[in-house]
Amino acid sequence: MAQEKNNTASEAAAHAKKTVTIRIPRTSKEEDDVFVSVNQRTWLIKRGVEVDVPICVADVLKHQENMLSEAYEFEVGAQSRG
């Protein structure tokens, strides 16, 4: 059982060290840097520049994009109903 926990912890640590390259676009409405915090670690990501970030940061940004899309669809649906 202890061996299994150690393997899981080491896998999580290895996953946290893996990085991906992302670029957050600049738009006429959005030019500010993007702040991301995961497990008491923080990043300030400059828009319009390719940067390497841990996979967990890319996951947070993807989740944010999905939630904004769902919120937009909800607002459009609410306006059309009422």
mmCIF file of the N, C-alpha and C atoms, coordinates in Angstrom:
data_MODEL
# 
_entry.id   MODEL 
# 
loop_
_atom_site.group_PDB 
_atom_site.id 
_atom_site.type_symbol 
_atom_site.label_atom_id 
_atom_site.label_alt_id 
_atom_site.label_comp_id 
_atom_site.label_asym_id 
_atom_site.label_entity_id 
_atom_site.label_seq_id 
_atom_site.pdbx_PDB_ins_code 
_atom_site.Cartn_x 
_atom_site.Cartn_y 
_atom_site.Cartn_z 
_atom_site.occupancy 
_atom_site.B_iso_or_equiv 
_atom_site.pdbx_formal_charge 
_atom_site.auth_seq_id 
_atom_site.auth_comp_id 
_atom_site.auth_asym_id 
_atom_site.auth_atom_id 
_atom_site.pdbx_PDB_model_num 
ATOM 1   N N  . MET A 1 1  ? 0.818   -1.187 0.000   1.00 0.00 ? 1  MET A N  1 
ATOM 2   C CA . MET A 1 1  ? 0.000   0.000  0.000   1.00 0.00 ? 1  MET A CA 1 
ATOM 3   C C  . MET A 1 1  ? 0.868   1.259  0.000   1.00 0.00 ? 1  MET A C  1 
ATOM 4   N N  . ALA A 1 2  ? 1.900   1.302  0.836   1.00 0.00 ? 2  ALA A N  1 
ATOM 5   C CA . ALA A 1 2  ? 2.793   2.461  0.878   1.00 0.00 ? 2  ALA A CA 1 
ATOM 6   C C  . ALA A 1 2  ? 3.519   2.621  -0.445  1.00 0.00 ? 2  ALA A C  1 
ATOM 7   N N  . GLN A 1 3  ? 3.904   1.517  -1.053  1.00 0.00 ? 3  GLN A N  1 
ATOM 8   C CA . GLN A 1 3  ? 4.582   1.567  -2.347  1.00 0.00 ? 3  GLN A CA 1 
ATOM 9   C C  . GLN A 1 3  ? 3.677   2.200  -3.396  1.00 0.00 ? 3  GLN A C  1 
ATOM 10  N N  . GLU A 1 4  ? 2.405   1.862  -3.376  1.00 0.00 ? 4  GLU A N  1 
ATOM 11  C CA . GLU A 1 4  ? 1.447   2.414  -4.340  1.00 0.00 ? 4  GLU A CA 1 
ATOM 12  C C  . GLU A 1 4  ? 1.318   3.921  -4.167  1.00 0.00 ? 4  GLU A C  1 
ATOM 13  N N  . LYS A 1 5  ? 1.271   4.414  -2.930  1.00 0.00 ? 5  LYS A N  1 
ATOM 14  C CA . LYS A 1 5  ? 1.179   5.845  -2.669  1.00 0.00 ? 5  LYS A CA 1 
ATOM 15  C C  . LYS A 1 5  ? 2.424   6.561  -3.167  1.00 0.00 ? 5  LYS A C  1 
ATOM 16  N N  . ASN A 1 6  ? 3.604   5.974  -2.953  1.00 0.00 ? 6  ASN A N  1 
ATOM 17  C CA . ASN A 1 6  ? 4.844   6.586  -3.410  1.00 0.00 ? 6  ASN A CA 1 
ATOM 18  C C  . ASN A 1 6  ? 4.883   6.682  -4.925  1.00 0.00 ? 6  ASN A C  1 
ATOM 19  N N  . ASN A 1 7  ? 4.442   5.623  -5.604  1.00 0.00 ? 7  ASN A N  1 
ATOM 20  C CA . ASN A 1 7  ? 4.408   5.659  -7.059  1.00 0.00 ? 7  ASN A CA 1 
ATOM 21  C C  . ASN A 1 7  ? 3.478   6.756  -7.551  1.00 0.00 ? 7  ASN A C  1 
ATOM 22  N N  . THR A 1 8  ? 2.311   6.889  -6.928  1.00 0.00 ? 8  THR A N  1 
ATOM 23  C CA . THR A 1 8  ? 1.347   7.911  -7.334  1.00 0.00 ? 8  THR A CA 1 
ATOM 24  C C  . THR A 1 8  ? 1.927   9.299  -7.113  1.00 0.00 ? 8  THR A C  1 
ATOM 25  N N  . ALA A 1 9  ? 2.586   9.515  -5.984  1.00 0.00 ? 9  ALA A N  1 
ATOM 26  C CA . ALA A 1 9  ? 3.184   10.811 -5.689  1.00 0.00 ? 9  ALA A CA 1 
ATOM 27  C C  . ALA A 1 9  ? 4.299   11.133 -6.676  1.00 0.00 ? 9  ALA A C  1 
ATOM 28  N N  . SER A 1 10 ? 5.133   10.155 -6.998  1.00 0.00 ? 10 SER A N  1 
ATOM 29  C CA . SER A 1 10 ? 6.224   10.409 -7.936  1.00 0.00 ? 10 SER A CA 1 
ATOM 30  C C  . SER A 1 10 ? 5.695   10.643 -9.351  1.00 0.00 ? 10 SER A C  1 
ATOM 31  N N  . GLU A 1 11 ? 4.630   9.953  -9.719  1.00 0.00 ? 11 GLU A N  1 
ATOM 32  C CA . GLU A 1 11 ? 4.014   10.199 -11.024 1.00 0.00 ? 11 GLU A CA 1 
ATOM 33  C C  . GLU A 1 11 ? 3.442   11.611 -11.095 1.00 0.00 ? 11 GLU A C  1 
ATOM 34  N N  . ALA A 1 12 ? 2.809   12.062 -10.014 1.00 0.00 ? 12 ALA A N  1 
ATOM 35  C CA . ALA A 1 12 ? 2.249   13.410 -9.972  1.00 0.00 ? 12 ALA A CA 1 
ATOM 36  C C  . ALA A 1 12 ? 3.358   14.451 -10.068 1.00 0.00 ? 12 ALA A C  1 
ATOM 37  N N  . ALA A 1 13 ? 4.479   14.202 -9.387  1.00 0.00 ? 13 ALA A N  1 
ATOM 38  C CA . ALA A 1 13 ? 5.611   15.132 -9.437  1.00 0.00 ? 13 ALA A CA 1 
ATOM 39  C C  . ALA A 1 13 ? 6.200   15.188 -10.841 1.00 0.00 ? 13 ALA A C  1 
ATOM 40  N N  . ALA A 1 14 ? 6.314   14.044 -11.490 1.00 0.00 ? 14 ALA A N  1 
ATOM 41  C CA . ALA A 1 14 ? 6.839   14.017 -12.862 1.00 0.00 ? 14 ALA A CA 1 
ATOM 42  C C  . ALA A 1 14 ? 5.896   14.739 -13.805 1.00 0.00 ? 14 ALA A C  1 
ATOM 43  N N  . HIS A 1 15 ? 4.592   14.548 -13.609 1.00 0.00 ? 15 HIS A N  1 
ATOM 44  C CA . HIS A 1 15 ? 3.591   15.218 -14.438 1.00 0.00 ? 15 HIS A CA 1 
ATOM 45  C C  . HIS A 1 15 ? 3.674   16.734 -14.258 1.00 0.00 ? 15 HIS A C  1 
ATOM 46  N N  . ALA A 1 16 ? 3.917   17.181 -13.030 1.00 0.00 ? 16 ALA A N  1 
ATOM 47  C CA . ALA A 1 16 ? 3.996   18.610 -12.736 1.00 0.00 ? 16 ALA A CA 1 
ATOM 48  C C  . ALA A 1 16 ? 5.211   19.251 -13.400 1.00 0.00 ? 16 ALA A C  1 
ATOM 49  N N  . LYS A 1 17 ? 6.261   18.470 -13.649 1.00 0.00 ? 17 LYS A N  1 
ATOM 50  C CA . LYS A 1 17 ? 7.469   19.008 -14.264 1.00 0.00 ? 17 LYS A CA 1 
ATOM 51  C C  . LYS A 1 17 ? 7.366   19.094 -15.780 1.00 0.00 ? 17 LYS A C  1 
ATOM 52  N N  . LYS A 1 18 ? 6.442   18.350 -16.373 1.00 0.00 ? 18 LYS A N  1 
ATOM 53  C CA . LYS A 1 18 ? 6.273   18.398 -17.817 1.00 0.00 ? 18 LYS A CA 1 
ATOM 54  C C  . LYS A 1 18 ? 5.676   19.746 -18.203 1.00 0.00 ? 18 LYS A C  1 
ATOM 55  N N  . THR A 1 19 ? 6.134   20.284 -19.313 1.00 0.00 ? 19 THR A N  1 
ATOM 56  C CA . THR A 1 19 ? 5.641   21.588 -19.750 1.00 0.00 ? 19 THR A CA 1 
ATOM 57  C C  . THR A 1 19 ? 5.083   21.512 -21.167 1.00 0.00 ? 19 THR A C  1 
ATOM 58  N N  . VAL A 1 20 ? 4.265   22.495 -21.481 1.00 0.00 ? 20 VAL A N  1 
ATOM 59  C CA . VAL A 1 20 ? 3.737   22.670 -22.826 1.00 0.00 ? 20 VAL A CA 1 
ATOM 60  C C  . VAL A 1 20 ? 3.911   24.137 -23.204 1.00 0.00 ? 20 VAL A C  1 
ATOM 61  N N  . THR A 1 21 ? 3.974   24.395 -24.476 1.00 0.00 ? 21 THR A N  1 
ATOM 62  C CA . THR A 1 21 ? 4.085   25.765 -24.956 1.00 0.00 ? 21 THR A CA 1 
ATOM 63  C C  . THR A 1 21 ? 2.697   26.290 -25.274 1.00 0.00 ? 21 THR A C  1 
ATOM 64  N N  . ILE A 1 22 ? 2.380   27.456 -24.718 1.00 0.00 ? 22 ILE A N  1 
ATOM 65  C CA . ILE A 1 22 ? 1.084   28.080 -24.975 1.00 0.00 ? 22 ILE A CA 1 
ATOM 66  C C  . ILE A 1 22 ? 1.292   29.528 -25.405 1.00 0.00 ? 22 ILE A C  1 
ATOM 67  N N  . ARG A 1 23 ? 0.271   30.087 -25.984 1.00 0.00 ? 23 ARG A N  1 
ATOM 68  C CA . ARG A 1 23 ? 0.265   31.509 -26.329 1.00 0.00 ? 23 ARG A CA 1 
ATOM 69  C C  . ARG A 1 23 ? -1.152  32.006 -26.106 1.00 0.00 ? 23 ARG A C  1 
ATOM 70  N N  . ILE A 1 24 ? -1.304  32.970 -25.228 1.00 0.00 ? 24 ILE A N  1 
ATOM 71  C CA . ILE A 1 24 ? -2.607  33.568 -24.968 1.00 0.00 ? 24 ILE A CA 1 
ATOM 72  C C  . ILE A 1 24 ? -2.698  34.807 -25.854 1.00 0.00 ? 24 ILE A C  1 
ATOM 73  N N  . PRO A 1 25 ? -3.682  34.874 -26.735 1.00 0.00 ? 25 PRO A N  1 
ATOM 74  C CA . PRO A 1 25 ? -3.728  35.976 -27.690 1.00 0.00 ? 25 PRO A CA 1 
ATOM 75  C C  . PRO A 1 25 ? -4.078  37.319 -27.044 1.00 0.00 ? 25 PRO A C  1 
ATOM 76  N N  . ARG A 1 26 ? -3.553  38.369 -27.628 1.00 0.00 ? 26 ARG A N  1 
ATOM 77  C CA . ARG A 1 26 ? -3.953  39.725 -27.257 1.00 0.00 ? 26 ARG A CA 1 
ATOM 78  C C  . ARG A 1 26 ? -5.143  40.093 -28.134 1.00 0.00 ? 26 ARG A C  1 
ATOM 79  N N  . THR A 1 27 ? -6.104  40.764 -27.550 1.00 0.00 ? 27 THR A N  1 
ATOM 80  C CA . THR A 1 27 ? -7.255  41.243 -28.305 1.00 0.00 ? 27 THR A CA 1 
ATOM 81  C C  . THR A 1 27 ? -7.486  42.711 -27.961 1.00 0.00 ? 27 THR A C  1 
ATOM 82  N N  . SER A 1 28 ? -8.416  43.332 -28.664 1.00 0.00 ? 28 SER A N  1 
ATOM 83  C CA . SER A 1 28 ? -8.706  44.736 -28.367 1.00 0.00 ? 28 SER A CA 1 
ATOM 84  C C  . SER A 1 28 ? -9.313  44.894 -26.976 1.00 0.00 ? 28 SER A C  1 
ATOM 85  N N  . LYS A 1 29 ? -9.970  43.846 -26.483 1.00 0.00 ? 29 LYS A N  1 
ATOM 86  C CA . LYS A 1 29 ? -10.587 43.900 -25.153 1.00 0.00 ? 29 LYS A CA 1 
ATOM 87  C C  . LYS A 1 29 ? -9.683  43.344 -24.063 1.00 0.00 ? 29 LYS A C  1 
ATOM 88  N N  . GLU A 1 30 ? -8.761  42.488 -24.417 1.00 0.00 ? 30 GLU A N  1 
ATOM 89  C CA . GLU A 1 30 ? -7.922  41.792 -23.433 1.00 0.00 ? 30 GLU A CA 1 
ATOM 90  C C  . GLU A 1 30 ? -6.447  41.993 -23.768 1.00 0.00 ? 30 GLU A C  1 
ATOM 91  N N  . GLU A 1 31 ? -5.772  42.844 -22.991 1.00 0.00 ? 31 GLU A N  1 
ATOM 92  C CA . GLU A 1 31 ? -4.340  43.042 -23.186 1.00 0.00 ? 31 GLU A CA 1 
ATOM 93  C C  . GLU A 1 31 ? -3.535  42.764 -21.926 1.00 0.00 ? 31 GLU A C  1 
ATOM 94  N N  . ASP A 1 32 ? -4.223  42.634 -20.782 1.00 0.00 ? 32 ASP A N  1 
ATOM 95  C CA . ASP A 1 32 ? -3.531  42.413 -19.514 1.00 0.00 ? 32 ASP A CA 1 
ATOM 96  C C  . ASP A 1 32 ? -2.914  41.014 -19.455 1.00 0.00 ? 32 ASP A C  1 
ATOM 97  N N  . ASP A 1 33 ? -1.851  40.903 -18.664 1.00 0.00 ? 33 ASP A N  1 
ATOM 98  C CA . ASP A 1 33 ? -1.254  39.596 -18.408 1.00 0.00 ? 33 ASP A CA 1 
ATOM 99  C C  . ASP A 1 33 ? -2.274  38.720 -17.667 1.00 0.00 ? 33 ASP A C  1 
ATOM 100 N N  . VAL A 1 34 ? -2.103  37.407 -17.758 1.00 0.00 ? 34 VAL A N  1 
ATOM 101 C CA . VAL A 1 34 ? -3.043  36.461 -17.152 1.00 0.00 ? 34 VAL A CA 1 
ATOM 102 C C  . VAL A 1 34 ? -2.385  35.818 -15.937 1.00 0.00 ? 34 VAL A C  1 
ATOM 103 N N  . PHE A 1 35 ? -3.063  35.918 -14.796 1.00 0.00 ? 35 PHE A N  1 
ATOM 104 C CA . PHE A 1 35 ? -2.586  35.336 -13.547 1.00 0.00 ? 35 PHE A CA 1 
ATOM 105 C C  . PHE A 1 35 ? -3.192  33.955 -13.381 1.00 0.00 ? 35 PHE A C  1 
ATOM 106 N N  . VAL A 1 36 ? -2.351  32.952 -13.069 1.00 0.00 ? 36 VAL A N  1 
ATOM 107 C CA . VAL A 1 36 ? -2.814  31.587 -12.810 1.00 0.00 ? 36 VAL A CA 1 
ATOM 108 C C  . VAL A 1 36 ? -2.167  31.116 -11.511 1.00 0.00 ? 36 VAL A C  1 
ATOM 109 N N  . SER A 1 37 ? -2.961  30.464 -10.661 1.00 0.00 ? 37 SER A N  1 
ATOM 110 C CA . SER A 1 37 ? -2.452  29.918 -9.409  1.00 0.00 ? 37 SER A CA 1 
ATOM 111 C C  . SER A 1 37 ? -2.906  28.468 -9.283  1.00 0.00 ? 37 SER A C  1 
ATOM 112 N N  . VAL A 1 38 ? -1.950  27.580 -8.993  1.00 0.00 ? 38 VAL A N  1 
ATOM 113 C CA . VAL A 1 38 ? -2.240  26.163 -8.793  1.00 0.00 ? 38 VAL A CA 1 
ATOM 114 C C  . VAL A 1 38 ? -1.439  25.688 -7.587  1.00 0.00 ? 38 VAL A C  1 
ATOM 115 N N  . ASN A 1 39 ? -2.141  25.236 -6.560  1.00 0.00 ? 39 ASN A N  1 
ATOM 116 C CA . ASN A 1 39 ? -1.483  24.687 -5.364  1.00 0.00 ? 39 ASN A CA 1 
ATOM 117 C C  . ASN A 1 39 ? -0.401  25.617 -4.810  1.00 0.00 ? 39 ASN A C  1 
ATOM 118 N N  . GLN A 1 40 ? -0.749  26.861 -4.591  1.00 0.00 ? 40 GLN A N  1 
ATOM 119 C CA . GLN A 1 40 ? 0.121   27.881 -4.017  1.00 0.00 ? 40 GLN A CA 1 
ATOM 120 C C  . GLN A 1 40 ? 1.317   28.245 -4.888  1.00 0.00 ? 40 GLN A C  1 
ATOM 121 N N  . ARG A 1 41 ? 1.313   27.840 -6.134  1.00 0.00 ? 41 ARG A N  1 
ATOM 122 C CA . ARG A 1 41 ? 2.326   28.273 -7.104  1.00 0.00 ? 41 ARG A CA 1 
ATOM 123 C C  . ARG A 1 41 ? 1.624   29.220 -8.051  1.00 0.00 ? 41 ARG A C  1 
ATOM 124 N N  . THR A 1 42 ? 2.285   30.298 -8.449  1.00 0.00 ? 42 THR A N  1 
ATOM 125 C CA . THR A 1 42 ? 1.629   31.293 -9.287  1.00 0.00 ? 42 THR A CA 1 
ATOM 126 C C  . THR A 1 42 ? 2.455   31.595 -10.540 1.00 0.00 ? 42 THR A C  1 
ATOM 127 N N  . TRP A 1 43 ? 1.734   32.002 -11.575 1.00 0.00 ? 43 TRP A N  1 
ATOM 128 C CA . TRP A 1 43 ? 2.345   32.393 -12.841 1.00 0.00 ? 43 TRP A CA 1 
ATOM 129 C C  . TRP A 1 43 ? 1.644   33.647 -13.331 1.00 0.00 ? 43 TRP A C  1 
ATOM 130 N N  . LEU A 1 44 ? 2.384   34.546 -13.940 1.00 0.00 ? 44 LEU A N  1 
ATOM 131 C CA . LEU A 1 44 ? 1.825   35.703 -14.612 1.00 0.00 ? 44 LEU A CA 1 
ATOM 132 C C  . LEU A 1 44 ? 2.251   35.576 -16.069 1.00 0.00 ? 44 LEU A C  1 
ATOM 133 N N  . ILE A 1 45 ? 1.281   35.297 -16.925 1.00 0.00 ? 45 ILE A N  1 
ATOM 134 C CA . ILE A 1 45 ? 1.565   34.949 -18.316 1.00 0.00 ? 45 ILE A CA 1 
ATOM 135 C C  . ILE A 1 45 ? 1.275   36.147 -19.203 1.00 0.00 ? 45 ILE A C  1 
ATOM 136 N N  . LYS A 1 46 ? 2.270   36.553 -19.957 1.00 0.00 ? 46 LYS A N  1 
ATOM 137 C CA . LYS A 1 46 ? 2.144   37.693 -20.857 1.00 0.00 ? 46 LYS A CA 1 
ATOM 138 C C  . LYS A 1 46 ? 1.382   37.275 -22.108 1.00 0.00 ? 46 LYS A C  1 
ATOM 139 N N  . ARG A 1 47 ? 0.416   38.071 -22.484 1.00 0.00 ? 47 ARG A N  1 
ATOM 140 C CA . ARG A 1 47 ? -0.369  37.792 -23.699 1.00 0.00 ? 47 ARG A CA 1 
ATOM 141 C C  . ARG A 1 47 ? 0.468   38.049 -24.946 1.00 0.00 ? 47 ARG A C  1 
ATOM 142 N N  . GLY A 1 48 ? 0.225   37.250 -25.988 1.00 0.00 ? 48 GLY A N  1 
ATOM 143 C CA . GLY A 1 48 ? 0.876   37.446 -27.274 1.00 0.00 ? 48 GLY A CA 1 
ATOM 144 C C  . GLY A 1 48 ? 2.274   36.875 -27.376 1.00 0.00 ? 48 GLY A C  1 
ATOM 145 N N  . VAL A 1 49 ? 2.736   36.181 -26.339 1.00 0.00 ? 49 VAL A N  1 
ATOM 146 C CA . VAL A 1 49 ? 4.089   35.625 -26.319 1.00 0.00 ? 49 VAL A CA 1 
ATOM 147 C C  . VAL A 1 49 ? 3.999   34.131 -26.047 1.00 0.00 ? 49 VAL A C  1 
ATOM 148 N N  . GLU A 1 50 ? 4.746   33.327 -26.787 1.00 0.00 ? 50 GLU A N  1 
ATOM 149 C CA . GLU A 1 50 ? 4.782   31.887 -26.505 1.00 0.00 ? 50 GLU A CA 1 
ATOM 150 C C  . GLU A 1 50 ? 5.611   31.645 -25.254 1.00 0.00 ? 50 GLU A C  1 
ATOM 151 N N  . VAL A 1 51 ? 5.044   30.874 -24.328 1.00 0.00 ? 51 VAL A N  1 
ATOM 152 C CA . VAL A 1 51 ? 5.731   30.558 -23.078 1.00 0.00 ? 51 VAL A CA 1 
ATOM 153 C C  . VAL A 1 51 ? 5.548   29.077 -22.766 1.00 0.00 ? 51 VAL A C  1 
ATOM 154 N N  . ASP A 1 52 ? 6.527   28.515 -22.066 1.00 0.00 ? 52 ASP A N  1 
ATOM 155 C CA . ASP A 1 52 ? 6.423   27.137 -21.577 1.00 0.00 ? 52 ASP A CA 1 
ATOM 156 C C  . ASP A 1 52 ? 5.863   27.180 -20.167 1.00 0.00 ? 52 ASP A C  1 
ATOM 157 N N  . VAL A 1 53 ? 4.797   26.431 -19.943 1.00 0.00 ? 53 VAL A N  1 
ATOM 158 C CA . VAL A 1 53 ? 4.174   26.360 -18.616 1.00 0.00 ? 53 VAL A CA 1 
ATOM 159 C C  . VAL A 1 53 ? 3.936   24.898 -18.270 1.00 0.00 ? 53 VAL A C  1 
ATOM 160 N N  . PRO A 1 54 ? 3.830   24.597 -16.977 1.00 0.00 ? 54 PRO A N  1 
ATOM 161 C CA . PRO A 1 54 ? 3.482   23.229 -16.593 1.00 0.00 ? 54 PRO A CA 1 
ATOM 162 C C  . PRO A 1 54 ? 2.107   22.849 -17.144 1.00 0.00 ? 54 PRO A C  1 
ATOM 163 N N  . ILE A 1 55 ? 1.902   21.565 -17.338 1.00 0.00 ? 55 ILE A N  1 
ATOM 164 C CA . ILE A 1 55 ? 0.640   21.072 -17.887 1.00 0.00 ? 55 ILE A CA 1 
ATOM 165 C C  . ILE A 1 55 ? -0.538  21.521 -17.036 1.00 0.00 ? 55 ILE A C  1 
ATOM 166 N N  . CYS A 1 56 ? -0.359  21.584 -15.712 1.00 0.00 ? 56 CYS A N  1 
ATOM 167 C CA . CYS A 1 56 ? -1.469  21.984 -14.844 1.00 0.00 ? 56 CYS A CA 1 
ATOM 168 C C  . CYS A 1 56 ? -1.931  23.403 -15.145 1.00 0.00 ? 56 CYS A C  1 
ATOM 169 N N  . VAL A 1 57 ? -1.032  24.285 -15.522 1.00 0.00 ? 57 VAL A N  1 
ATOM 170 C CA . VAL A 1 57 ? -1.408  25.661 -15.871 1.00 0.00 ? 57 VAL A CA 1 
ATOM 171 C C  . VAL A 1 57 ? -2.217  25.664 -17.166 1.00 0.00 ? 57 VAL A C  1 
ATOM 172 N N  . ALA A 1 58 ? -1.772  24.901 -18.146 1.00 0.00 ? 58 ALA A N  1 
ATOM 173 C CA . ALA A 1 58 ? -2.516  24.803 -19.406 1.00 0.00 ? 58 ALA A CA 1 
ATOM 174 C C  . ALA A 1 58 ? -3.899  24.218 -19.159 1.00 0.00 ? 58 ALA A C  1 
ATOM 175 N N  . ASP A 1 59 ? -3.999  23.249 -18.239 1.00 0.00 ? 59 ASP A N  1 
ATOM 176 C CA . ASP A 1 59 ? -5.297  22.657 -17.905 1.00 0.00 ? 59 ASP A CA 1 
ATOM 177 C C  . ASP A 1 59 ? -6.233  23.690 -17.282 1.00 0.00 ? 59 ASP A C  1 
ATOM 178 N N  . VAL A 1 60 ? -5.704  24.520 -16.382 1.00 0.00 ? 60 VAL A N  1 
ATOM 179 C CA . VAL A 1 60 ? -6.527  25.565 -15.755 1.00 0.00 ? 60 VAL A CA 1 
ATOM 180 C C  . VAL A 1 60 ? -7.039  26.540 -16.805 1.00 0.00 ? 60 VAL A C  1 
ATOM 181 N N  . LEU A 1 61 ? -6.174  26.942 -17.718 1.00 0.00 ? 61 LEU A N  1 
ATOM 182 C CA . LEU A 1 61 ? -6.583  27.886 -18.762 1.00 0.00 ? 61 LEU A CA 1 
ATOM 183 C C  . LEU A 1 61 ? -7.623  27.270 -19.704 1.00 0.00 ? 61 LEU A C  1 
ATOM 184 N N  . LYS A 1 62 ? -7.468  25.993 -20.011 1.00 0.00 ? 62 LYS A N  1 
ATOM 185 C CA . LYS A 1 62 ? -8.443  25.298 -20.857 1.00 0.00 ? 62 LYS A CA 1 
ATOM 186 C C  . LYS A 1 62 ? -9.788  25.198 -20.143 1.00 0.00 ? 62 LYS A C  1 
ATOM 187 N N  . HIS A 1 63 ? -9.755  24.894 -18.851 1.00 0.00 ? 63 HIS A N  1 
ATOM 188 C CA . HIS A 1 63 ? -10.990 24.819 -18.064 1.00 0.00 ? 63 HIS A CA 1 
ATOM 189 C C  . HIS A 1 63 ? -11.674 26.182 -18.025 1.00 0.00 ? 63 HIS A C  1 
ATOM 190 N N  . GLN A 1 64 ? -10.899 27.251 -17.873 1.00 0.00 ? 64 GLN A N  1 
ATOM 191 C CA . GLN A 1 64 ? -11.463 28.599 -17.870 1.00 0.00 ? 64 GLN A CA 1 
ATOM 192 C C  . GLN A 1 64 ? -12.152 28.895 -19.202 1.00 0.00 ? 64 GLN A C  1 
ATOM 193 N N  . GLU A 1 65 ? -11.505 28.532 -20.289 1.00 0.00 ? 65 GLU A N  1 
ATOM 194 C CA . GLU A 1 65 ? -12.079 28.759 -21.620 1.00 0.00 ? 65 GLU A CA 1 
ATOM 195 C C  . GLU A 1 65 ? -13.397 27.998 -21.773 1.00 0.00 ? 65 GLU A C  1 
ATOM 196 N N  . ASN A 1 66 ? -13.434 26.749 -21.307 1.00 0.00 ? 66 ASN A N  1 
ATOM 197 C CA . ASN A 1 66 ? -14.664 25.956 -21.394 1.00 0.00 ? 66 ASN A CA 1 
ATOM 198 C C  . ASN A 1 66 ? -15.786 26.578 -20.575 1.00 0.00 ? 66 ASN A C  1 
ATOM 199 N N  . MET A 1 67 ? -15.481 27.062 -19.371 1.00 0.00 ? 67 MET A N  1 
ATOM 200 C CA . MET A 1 67 ? -16.493 27.656 -18.509 1.00 0.00 ? 67 MET A CA 1 
ATOM 201 C C  . MET A 1 67 ? -17.012 28.979 -19.087 1.00 0.00 ? 67 MET A C  1 
ATOM 202 N N  . LEU A 1 68 ? -16.140 29.774 -19.677 1.00 0.00 ? 68 LEU A N  1 
ATOM 203 C CA . LEU A 1 68 ? -16.581 31.008 -20.315 1.00 0.00 ? 68 LEU A CA 1 
ATOM 204 C C  . LEU A 1 68 ? -17.501 30.718 -21.496 1.00 0.00 ? 68 LEU A C  1 
ATOM 205 N N  . SER A 1 69 ? -17.189 29.674 -22.240 1.00 0.00 ? 69 SER A N  1 
ATOM 206 C CA . SER A 1 69 ? -18.030 29.274 -23.362 1.00 0.00 ? 69 SER A CA 1 
ATOM 207 C C  . SER A 1 69 ? -19.406 28.819 -22.873 1.00 0.00 ? 69 SER A C  1 
ATOM 208 N N  . GLU A 1 70 ? -19.429 28.021 -21.810 1.00 0.00 ? 70 GLU A N  1 
ATOM 209 C CA . GLU A 1 70 ? -20.711 27.570 -21.257 1.00 0.00 ? 70 GLU A CA 1 
ATOM 210 C C  . GLU A 1 70 ? -21.535 28.739 -20.725 1.00 0.00 ? 70 GLU A C  1 
ATOM 211 N N  . ALA A 1 71 ? -20.880 29.693 -20.075 1.00 0.00 ? 71 ALA A N  1 
ATOM 212 C CA . ALA A 1 71 ? -21.584 30.869 -19.548 1.00 0.00 ? 71 ALA A CA 1 
ATOM 213 C C  . ALA A 1 71 ? -22.186 31.682 -20.688 1.00 0.00 ? 71 ALA A C  1 
ATOM 214 N N  . TYR A 1 72 ? -21.438 31.842 -21.770 1.00 0.00 ? 72 TYR A N  1 
ATOM 215 C CA . TYR A 1 72 ? -21.932 32.576 -22.928 1.00 0.00 ? 72 TYR A CA 1 
ATOM 216 C C  . TYR A 1 72 ? -23.156 31.880 -23.524 1.00 0.00 ? 72 TYR A C  1 
ATOM 217 N N  . GLU A 1 73 ? -23.073 30.565 -23.688 1.00 0.00 ? 73 GLU A N  1 
ATOM 218 C CA . GLU A 1 73 ? -24.201 29.816 -24.241 1.00 0.00 ? 73 GLU A CA 1 
ATOM 219 C C  . GLU A 1 73 ? -25.429 29.926 -23.339 1.00 0.00 ? 73 GLU A C  1 
ATOM 220 N N  . PHE A 1 74 ? -25.236 29.915 -22.030 1.00 0.00 ? 74 PHE A N  1 
ATOM 221 C CA . PHE A 1 74 ? -26.332 30.064 -21.079 1.00 0.00 ? 74 PHE A CA 1 
ATOM 222 C C  . PHE A 1 74 ? -26.977 31.432 -21.222 1.00 0.00 ? 74 PHE A C  1 
ATOM 223 N N  . GLU A 1 75 ? -26.156 32.493 -21.332 1.00 0.00 ? 75 GLU A N  1 
ATOM 224 C CA . GLU A 1 75 ? -26.687 33.840 -21.479 1.00 0.00 ? 75 GLU A CA 1 
ATOM 225 C C  . GLU A 1 75 ? -27.487 33.996 -22.766 1.00 0.00 ? 75 GLU A C  1 
ATOM 226 N N  . VAL A 1 76 ? -26.972 33.445 -23.843 1.00 0.00 ? 76 VAL A N  1 
ATOM 227 C CA . VAL A 1 76 ? -27.686 33.519 -25.128 1.00 0.00 ? 76 VAL A CA 1 
ATOM 228 C C  . VAL A 1 76 ? -29.014 32.787 -25.029 1.00 0.00 ? 76 VAL A C  1 
ATOM 229 N N  . GLY A 1 77 ? -29.008 31.612 -24.409 1.00 0.00 ? 77 GLY A N  1 
ATOM 230 C CA . GLY A 1 77 ? -30.233 30.843 -24.243 1.00 0.00 ? 77 GLY A CA 1 
ATOM 231 C C  . GLY A 1 77 ? -31.237 31.570 -23.365 1.00 0.00 ? 77 GLY A C  1 
ATOM 232 N N  . ALA A 1 78 ? -30.768 32.203 -22.297 1.00 0.00 ? 78 ALA A N  1 
ATOM 233 C CA . ALA A 1 78 ? -31.666 32.927 -21.394 1.00 0.00 ? 78 ALA A CA 1 
ATOM 234 C C  . ALA A 1 78 ? -32.275 34.137 -22.103 1.00 0.00 ? 78 ALA A C  1 
ATOM 235 N N  . GLN A 1 79 ? -31.511 34.817 -22.940 1.00 0.00 ? 79 GLN A N  1 
ATOM 236 C CA . GLN A 1 79 ? -32.036 35.973 -23.657 1.00 0.00 ? 79 GLN A CA 1 
ATOM 237 C C  . GLN A 1 79 ? -33.084 35.568 -24.687 1.00 0.00 ? 79 GLN A C  1 
ATOM 238 N N  . SER A 1 80 ? -32.872 34.424 -25.320 1.00 0.00 ? 80 SER A N  1 
ATOM 239 C CA . SER A 1 80 ? -33.825 33.992 -26.343 1.00 0.00 ? 80 SER A CA 1 
ATOM 240 C C  . SER A 1 80 ? -35.129 33.465 -25.739 1.00 0.00 ? 80 SER A C  1 
ATOM 241 N N  . ARG A 1 81 ? -35.074 33.020 -24.470 1.00 0.00 ? 81 ARG A N  1 
ATOM 242 C CA . ARG A 1 81 ? -36.274 32.530 -23.804 1.00 0.00 ? 81 ARG A CA 1 
ATOM 243 C C  . ARG A 1 81 ? -37.088 33.658 -23.203 1.00 0.00 ? 81 ARG A C  1 
ATOM 244 N N  . GLY A 1 82 ? -36.445 34.778 -22.969 1.00 0.00 ? 82 GLY A N  1 
ATOM 245 C CA . GLY A 1 82 ? -37.198 35.673 -22.214 1.00 0.00 ? 82 GLY A CA 1 
ATOM 246 C C  . GLY A 1 82 ? -37.277 37.068 -22.356 1.00 0.00 ? 82 GLY A C  1 
# 
